[in-house]
Amino acid sequence: MLEYTTITVSRETKRMLERLKGEKTWDEFLLEMAFEYRKVKAEKAREYVKKYVITDDEVDVILGGVEEDRKLWK
């Protein structure tokens, strides 16, 4: 059984999010937003790697951030 919680946001933020959410449940909508955020973040990292020559240390930092995100969203 799922446990539920409350997230406090301003009325203005809630109105904007409700328009974007449409008919989806809040769970569906927020999970979709979280996955989209991760996808965009990963794409930016790929673009950076393609554009710049980076050191092994920088690669480790980038991959470490990706791994942290994976753990957060499991």
C-alpha positions in Angstrom: 0.0 0.0 0.0 1.3 3.4 -0.9 1.8 6.1 1.7 0.9 9.6 0.8 2.3 13.0 1.8 1.6 16.7 1.3 3.8 19.1 -0.5 3.2 22.8 0.3 3.4 25.2 -2.7 2.1 28.6 -3.4 -1.4 28.9 -4.9 0.1 30.4 -8.1 2.5 27.4 -8.5 -0.3 25.0 -7.9 -2.5 26.7 -10.5 0.3 26.5 -13.1 1.0 22.9 -12.3 -2.6 21.9 -12.5 -2.9 23.4 -16.0 0.2 21.4 -17.0 -1.1 18.2 -15.2 -4.4 18.0 -17.1 -6.2 14.7 -16.4 -3.2 12.9 -15.0 -2.9 12.0 -11.3 -0.4 14.0 -9.3 1.7 10.9 -9.0 1.7 10.4 -12.7 2.4 14.0 -13.5 5.2 14.5 -10.9 6.9 11.2 -11.9 6.8 12.3 -15.5 8.3 15.7 -14.6 11.1 14.0 -12.6 11.9 11.6 -15.4 11.9 14.4 -18.0 14.2 16.5 -15.7 16.7 13.5 -15.5 16.6 13.1 -19.2 17.3 16.8 -19.9 20.1 16.7 -17.3 21.7 13.7 -18.9 21.5 15.2 -22.4 23.2 18.4 -21.1 26.0 16.3 -19.7 26.3 14.4 -23.0 26.5 17.7 -24.9 29.1 19.1 -22.5 31.3 15.9 -23.0 31.0 16.2 -26.8 31.8 19.9 -26.8 34.8 20.0 -24.4 37.8 17.8 -23.7 37.4 16.8 -20.1 39.7 15.2 -17.5 39.1 11.8 -15.9 38.3 13.7 -12.7 35.5 15.6 -14.5 34.2 12.4 -15.9 34.1 10.9 -12.4 32.1 13.9 -11.1 29.6 13.8 -14.0 29.1 10.0 -13.6 28.9 10.4 -9.8 26.0 12.9 -10.3 24.2 10.5 -12.6 24.6 7.6 -10.1 23.3 9.8 -7.3 20.2 10.6 -9.5 19.6 6.9 -10.1 19.6 6.2 -6.4 17.2 9.0 -5.7 14.7 7.9 -8.3 14.7 4.1 -7.7 
